[in-house]
Amino acid sequence: MKKVLLLLLMATMLFALPAVKGYALVTQDTTAATPPDDIVFTEVGSAQDSAANNIVKDTVKKETKAITKPVAKAAETEKLTLWQTFIKGLFGGFLAFLMPCIFPMVPLTISYFTKRAGSRKKGIGQAIIYGISIIVIYVVFGLLITLLFGSSKLNELSSSGWFNFAFFILLIVFAISFFGAFEITLPSSFVNKIDQKADSSKGLGGIFFMAASLALVSFSCTGPIIGTLLVEASSKGNVLGPAVGMFGFALALALPFTLSAIFPGFLNSMPKSGGWLNSVKVCLGFLELALALKFLSAADLVWHWEWFDREVFLCLWIVIFVLMGIYLLGKLKFSHDSDLPYVSVPRLFLAILSFSFAVYILPGLWGAPVSTLSGLAPPMNTQDFILGGNVQPSVSSSEFPVKVKYSEVLHPPRGFNAFFDLEEGLAYAKKVNKPMIIDFTGHACVNCRKMEDKVWIDPEVGRLIKEEFVLIQLYVDERAAKVPANQVHYSSILRKDTEDLGAWNADFQATKYNSNSQPFYVLAGHDLNTLVAPQGAIFDAKEYALYLQSALDVFKGKK
């Protein structure tokens, strides 16, 4: 059961590894700009969120004082993102190796190559080729996904309700499969043809078809892991994402086969197949089930169902992790599980961790922040009940409007007042003579929710936003709200009419500020020109407060 611990650690890294974001301080260029034609859009909430934007151009005011700050290289952020994708693929590959479809095949495969080669030296060479073939197959598959769909199309889909709901259903199916209800397999005729090719072919061709046969036969176990990894990697806006993810996955999958052939002692030290392999699958099924709820939440927010709120999400997560703890103690069994005469020490500690996590998120039902789930759980403004009462937003010197435009479908973070229409917010900012925070955000933006749940609740940050600025939240993925007919225009960047509010906001962000990432904070004066360089997510509250204060000082200095 030691491998079960390894499973949970890897699964946590694969699915819950927080994206390490980078943001850049930029040089403000205040010359007039035309909309760029070569902008490549990134997903709301993707790993490119908060990435560096090389130049921010003002299109209204032609001559203002430039504010220069150090420029971070966007390439460094991109490399970090690719490394993240590779690491997630690597952990996914190690997880797949522990699946019952693959783990028992290691000694059989190595024995096959040793007998076929006739000598240990030749067998080692063929095993290395076998490992390389596995890597080639999965990398080509990753590139094929990008070529067929294109990163921009997947990015557009990833912020849609249909895409998130479909992926929720897919993960539910994967979880049920891991629980043992059925197996997801490819057509047997197709698999048999590959097997026949592997047996009849000689040399490199035979080895390649052996690798292809492994990939197909193990699909019932690897399919859910590959599917999760590919969708996530494809939606990051990086063309190399799927290929890099598949490279990490295939490397981890091929490495044990190759090492077993080179070092026979490594094979002897591996644990024997047994009931623990089924426990690995079931635990991964629980994690898939929990992860699926994140996509259901995104669909709920995009479609404005307003029933899958924070309490419902947390209740389901609590139940899932309590059930996983009960399963680890052997009190819950599935049809394919073997008898558990006693609870091993590793299994006991894993059960304790599972129960502890369920207890940790329990206070969230009464309004506790539960910062670990920031970005995964629905936002706090969906919470129906908060112990101690709701946090009321502070009232500025001039009374904030009782009702703002689009407030029927859009809601500000708990404790804040916000506008959702640029013109309305600008008019109010002029009235109260305050600078604006133009917050380009999205329903499916993970980092946007993290900023609101972790940084904006800081007393100093909250005070600055509420008392010194006018908050304008522009949702770039809002499809239900429609803009007035006189504001609809054709966007050369989006290549469609800006009929809905999200399209209008996305076009405005790209053409005015030469950016398409979220969250994207523009601290602007009443002429819509930036006071300081726009920024993405800044997860350090003190640093974000200094950033807000620097813009406030510039605004007051211009009076």
Salt bridges, closest charged atoms under 4 A:
GLU232 OE2 - LYS88 NZ 2.65
GLU232 OE2 - LYS236 NZ 3.81
GLU306 OE2 - HIS411 NE2 3.42
ASP339 OD1 - LYS333 NZ 2.76
GLU408 OE2 - LYS403 NZ 3.06
GLU452 OE2 - ARG449 NH2 3.07
GLU460 OE2 - ARG463 NH2 2.88
GLU467 OE1 - ARG463 NH1 3.84
GLU468 OE2 - ARG463 NH1 3.80
GLU478 OE1 - HIS304 NE2 2.82
GLU478 OE1 - HIS443 NE2 2.79
ASP500 OD1 - ARG479 NH1 3.17
ASP507 OD2 - HIS489 NE2 2.88
ASP527 OD2 - LYS61 NZ 3.86
